């Protein structure tokens, strides 16, 4: 295996980790409007992800940085061609971070409600747009002989990509609901399981349709295995949620996301961005990569830094592992 192949796998792992972690993060943000009934319950939801949401976004920064360093042609074509949707995602992530920090700075109800609304929309939009973006990457876009995107933003709004957006939106909502059930106590925990049941059924229908379409379009034997794992894991997550086994439900919903993202990358390889104009103009792991020397230095840095990051993030989740409820919210306890 060449180093550019190794880095394709590593970038796939980074995006998979990002969607696994930020998936329930976005899902909880969406649930602040769908599940919470009052300010205390909204605070409970926000507090479940409060210690970890910014750490989850490190995976996005690392994935973007690794793509820039390992595959500069891929990075350039991707960020120039997908400029508007990626800019919208970036703006959402900035506003979302500000909303988490500013929400509790003043006690007025209007102030807090406005920031909570911002959290909802800046969770929902990226959850949808990431699916649209990756749907277009797998499907292929208009790339010319100079490896430049020559389509328009409207070309990105095709049925396959839009279905991909609905899949990530519904999967992340389901993932967030089972995470909420795992992290809370009381009535909100029960209602989170109920909402997860319906969100999971919607996600199952959309995900099966999208993954079968992907398999028919560009799949092979390896991607078929990932498809089967994703479907079985999603059925298992729904079953575990129904039985009240919240830890298993969360693990299996996470496995669903992992297998689905793995299937997309397996369907993509050895391309990184297929061209719909001419197959010879597609960006691949070989023609889009950096020099072997650059990849070698990056590999040594990754070997040193990655275990430290994983240990630190794992420790963070362990420290903040306890369940919370409205009784833990100061103003709700009086």
WONORMO-V347901 format. One record per residue. PSI is psi in whole degrees, -180 to 180 (999 if undefined). D_FIRST is the distance of its C-alpha to the first C-alpha in Angstrom with 1 decimal. Layout:
psi=PSI d_first=D_FIRST
psi=PSI d_first=D_FIRST
This chain:
psi=129 d_first=0.0
psi=161 d_first=3.8
psi=-34 d_first=6.6
psi=-30 d_first=8.3
psi=-42 d_first=6.2
psi=-43 d_first=6.9
psi=-27 d_first=10.3
psi=-44 d_first=10.9
psi=-44 d_first=10.7
psi=-40 d_first=12.9
psi=-38 d_first=15.3
psi=-41 d_first=15.6
psi=-42 d_first=16.6
psi=-45 d_first=19.0
psi=-36 d_first=20.7
psi=-45 d_first=20.9
psi=-39 d_first=22.6
psi=-46 d_first=24.8
psi=-33 d_first=26.0
psi=-48 d_first=26.6
psi=-51 d_first=28.7
psi=-18 d_first=30.3
psi=-53 d_first=30.8
psi=-27 d_first=33.6
psi=-51 d_first=34.7
psi=-41 d_first=35.4
psi=-44 d_first=36.9
psi=-39 d_first=39.4
psi=-40 d_first=40.4
psi=-37 d_first=41.1
psi=-14 d_first=43.1
psi=-22 d_first=45.4
psi=-32 d_first=47.3
psi=-27 d_first=46.6
psi=-46 d_first=47.4
psi=138 d_first=49.3
psi=-20 d_first=53.1
psi=-179 d_first=54.3
psi=-38 d_first=53.5
psi=-43 d_first=53.0
psi=-34 d_first=50.5
psi=-37 d_first=48.6
psi=-38 d_first=48.5
psi=-48 d_first=47.2
psi=-46 d_first=44.3
psi=-37 d_first=43.5
psi=-25 d_first=43.8
psi=-29 d_first=41.2
psi=-3 d_first=38.5
psi=-44 d_first=40.4
psi=-10 d_first=38.7
psi=-14 d_first=35.1
psi=-40 d_first=34.9
psi=-33 d_first=34.2
psi=-35 d_first=31.5
psi=-35 d_first=29.8
psi=-14 d_first=29.7
psi=-33 d_first=27.6
psi=-36 d_first=24.6
psi=-46 d_first=25.4
psi=-41 d_first=25.9
psi=-41 d_first=22.6
psi=-44 d_first=20.8
psi=-44 d_first=22.7
psi=-40 d_first=22.2
psi=-38 d_first=18.5
psi=-43 d_first=18.4
psi=-43 d_first=20.9
psi=-40 d_first=19.0
psi=-35 d_first=15.4
psi=73 d_first=16.5
psi=-35 d_first=20.0
psi=-40 d_first=20.6
psi=-48 d_first=19.8
psi=-46 d_first=22.1
psi=-46 d_first=24.8
psi=-41 d_first=25.0
psi=-49 d_first=24.9
psi=-21 d_first=27.5
psi=-42 d_first=29.7
psi=-35 d_first=29.7
psi=30 d_first=30.1
psi=-51 d_first=32.4
psi=-51 d_first=35.3
psi=-38 d_first=33.7
psi=-35 d_first=31.5
psi=-40 d_first=34.6
psi=-40 d_first=36.5
psi=-45 d_first=33.9
psi=-45 d_first=34.1
psi=-43 d_first=37.9
psi=-44 d_first=37.9
psi=-36 d_first=35.8
psi=-50 d_first=38.2
psi=-38 d_first=41.3
psi=-45 d_first=40.0
psi=-42 d_first=39.5
psi=-40 d_first=42.9
psi=-43 d_first=44.4
psi=-40 d_first=43.2
psi=-35 d_first=44.7
psi=-20 d_first=47.9
psi=-44 d_first=48.9
psi=10 d_first=50.9
psi=-23 d_first=52.3
psi=149 d_first=55.5
psi=-12 d_first=57.4
psi=139 d_first=58.6
psi=-42 d_first=57.5
psi=-42 d_first=56.9
psi=-51 d_first=54.6
psi=-39 d_first=52.5
psi=-39 d_first=52.5
psi=-42 d_first=51.3
psi=-33 d_first=48.3
psi=-37 d_first=47.6
psi=-39 d_first=47.6
psi=-41 d_first=45.2
psi=-42 d_first=42.8
psi=-54 d_first=43.1
psi=-35 d_first=42.4
psi=-3 d_first=39.6
psi=-41 d_first=37.9
psi=-47 d_first=38.5
psi=-49 d_first=37.5
psi=-36 d_first=34.0
psi=-37 d_first=33.3
psi=-45 d_first=34.2
psi=-31 d_first=32.6
psi=-38 d_first=29.1
psi=-39 d_first=29.1
psi=-43 d_first=30.5
psi=-49 d_first=27.8
psi=-29 d_first=24.8
psi=-42 d_first=26.7
psi=-36 d_first=26.9
psi=-44 d_first=23.3
psi=-42 d_first=22.3
psi=-36 d_first=25.3
psi=150 d_first=24.8
psi=175 d_first=27.3
psi=97 d_first=29.2
psi=131 d_first=27.0
psi=-172 d_first=28.4
psi=-15 d_first=27.2
psi=11 d_first=27.1
psi=33 d_first=24.7
psi=141 d_first=27.8
psi=126 d_first=29.1
psi=10 d_first=32.4
psi=-170 d_first=33.5
psi=174 d_first=35.9
psi=-27 d_first=35.8
psi=-26 d_first=37.6
psi=-23 d_first=34.7
psi=-16 d_first=32.7
psi=56 d_first=35.5
psi=162 d_first=34.7
psi=-41 d_first=35.3
psi=-47 d_first=31.7
psi=-40 d_first=30.9
psi=-38 d_first=34.3
psi=-40 d_first=33.6
psi=-39 d_first=30.4
psi=-41 d_first=32.6
psi=-34 d_first=35.0
psi=-51 d_first=32.4
psi=-38 d_first=31.1
psi=-48 d_first=34.7
psi=-39 d_first=35.9
psi=-43 d_first=32.9
psi=-37 d_first=33.3
psi=-43 d_first=37.1
psi=-46 d_first=36.7
psi=-42 d_first=34.2
psi=-35 d_first=36.7
psi=-42 d_first=39.6
psi=-31 d_first=38.2
psi=-42 d_first=37.3
psi=-44 d_first=40.9
psi=-34 d_first=42.2
psi=-29 d_first=40.2
psi=-1 d_first=41.5
psi=169 d_first=45.1
psi=161 d_first=48.4
psi=-157 d_first=51.4
psi=-36 d_first=52.0
psi=-31 d_first=49.1
psi=-45 d_first=46.8
psi=-46 d_first=48.5
psi=-30 d_first=48.4
psi=-40 d_first=44.7
psi=-40 d_first=44.0
psi=-44 d_first=46.2
psi=-37 d_first=44.5
psi=-35 d_first=41.1
psi=-47 d_first=42.3
psi=-40 d_first=43.1
psi=-38 d_first=40.2
psi=-38 d_first=37.8
psi=-43 d_first=39.5
psi=-45 d_first=39.2
psi=-38 d_first=35.6
psi=-46 d_first=35.0
psi=-48 d_first=36.7
psi=-43 d_first=34.9
psi=-43 d_first=31.4
psi=-43 d_first=31.7
psi=-45 d_first=32.9
psi=-44 d_first=30.1
psi=-36 d_first=27.2
psi=-39 d_first=28.8
psi=-43 d_first=29.1
psi=-45 d_first=25.4
psi=-41 d_first=24.5
psi=-31 d_first=26.9
psi=-47 d_first=25.7
psi=19 d_first=21.9
psi=167 d_first=20.9
psi=-164 d_first=19.3
psi=-40 d_first=19.2
psi=-42 d_first=16.9
psi=-31 d_first=19.0
psi=-39 d_first=22.0
psi=-44 d_first=21.3
psi=-39 d_first=20.9
psi=-47 d_first=24.2
psi=-43 d_first=26.0
psi=-43 d_first=25.0
psi=-45 d_first=26.3
psi=-46 d_first=29.5
psi=-42 d_first=30.2
psi=-39 d_first=29.6
psi=-41 d_first=32.0
psi=-42 d_first=34.6
psi=-39 d_first=34.3
psi=-42 d_first=34.7
psi=-42 d_first=37.8
psi=-46 d_first=39.2
psi=-39 d_first=38.7
psi=-41 d_first=40.3
psi=-36 d_first=43.2
psi=-2 d_first=43.7
psi=18 d_first=43.7
psi=82 d_first=40.6
psi=-36 d_first=39.4
psi=-45 d_first=36.6
psi=-39 d_first=35.0
psi=-44 d_first=35.6
psi=-43 d_first=33.8
psi=-42 d_first=30.8
psi=-34 d_first=30.6
psi=-37 d_first=31.1
psi=-41 d_first=28.3
psi=-35 d_first=26.1
psi=-47 d_first=27.2
psi=-44 d_first=26.0
psi=-47 d_first=22.6
psi=-38 d_first=22.1
psi=-44 d_first=23.5
psi=-40 d_first=21.3
psi=-39 d_first=18.2
psi=-40 d_first=19.6
psi=-45 d_first=20.0
psi=-36 d_first=16.4
psi=-37 d_first=15.2
psi=-29 d_first=17.9
psi=-43 d_first=16.9
psi=139 d_first=13.2
psi=3 d_first=12.1
psi=156 d_first=15.4
psi=-28 d_first=16.5
psi=101 d_first=20.1
psi=147 d_first=21.3
psi=131 d_first=24.4
psi=-8 d_first=27.3
psi=-40 d_first=29.1
psi=125 d_first=26.7
psi=-29 d_first=23.2
psi=-14 d_first=22.4
psi=5 d_first=23.3
psi=147 d_first=20.7
psi=131 d_first=18.5
psi=174 d_first=14.8
psi=-23 d_first=11.7
psi=-47 d_first=11.9
psi=-7 d_first=15.7
psi=-1 d_first=16.4
psi=164 d_first=14.3
psi=180 d_first=15.7
psi=156 d_first=15.3
psi=-36 d_first=12.6
psi=-44 d_first=15.6
psi=-44 d_first=16.4
psi=-34 d_first=13.1
psi=-45 d_first=13.2
psi=-43 d_first=16.8
psi=-38 d_first=16.1
psi=-44 d_first=13.6
psi=-40 d_first=16.4
psi=-39 d_first=19.0
psi=-39 d_first=17.3
psi=-36 d_first=17.1
psi=-46 d_first=20.8
psi=-35 d_first=22.2
psi=-48 d_first=20.6
psi=-37 d_first=22.3
psi=-43 d_first=25.6
psi=-43 d_first=25.6
psi=-41 d_first=24.9
psi=-44 d_first=27.7
psi=-45 d_first=30.1
psi=-39 d_first=29.7
psi=-40 d_first=30.0
psi=-39 d_first=33.1
psi=-46 d_first=34.5
psi=-34 d_first=34.3
psi=-43 d_first=35.9
psi=-40 d_first=38.8
psi=43 d_first=39.6
psi=-13 d_first=39.2
psi=152 d_first=42.9
psi=155 d_first=44.4
psi=160 d_first=46.9
psi=-176 d_first=49.7
psi=-24 d_first=52.6
psi=-16 d_first=54.6
psi=-3 d_first=52.3
psi=124 d_first=53.1
psi=-52 d_first=56.1
psi=-23 d_first=58.2
psi=-16 d_first=57.7
psi=-10 d_first=59.0
psi=999 d_first=62.4
